Amino acid sequence: MLDNLRDSASQSPLFQEEPAPPQPPEQGRKRPSDGPFLGLTPAQRFVVALMIFMMVCVLGTVLLLVTQKIAPAIF
């Protein structure tokens, strides 16, 4: 009874494996760093990085003023 169980299971169309789709040839594959990052050009990325840097500087200075770690020089 159990002798042909494996043979009958492998012949079942439910467990038939589908052939893998053909893969395109990998010719001239680009490195991930070759493309634009977030769709930005290098000049645009520089401007965004500069704006973030300025925001951090301004917010850090405001935080120091609010917590009275520094005081503005008033003459």
Secondary structure as GFF3:
##gff-version 3
##sequence-region A 1 75
A	DSSP	alpha_helix	5	11	.	.	.	ID=ss1
A	DSSP	three_ten_helix	13	15	.	.	.	ID=ss2
A	DSSP	three_ten_helix	32	34	.	.	.	ID=ss3
A	DSSP	alpha_helix	42	66	.	.	.	ID=ss4
###
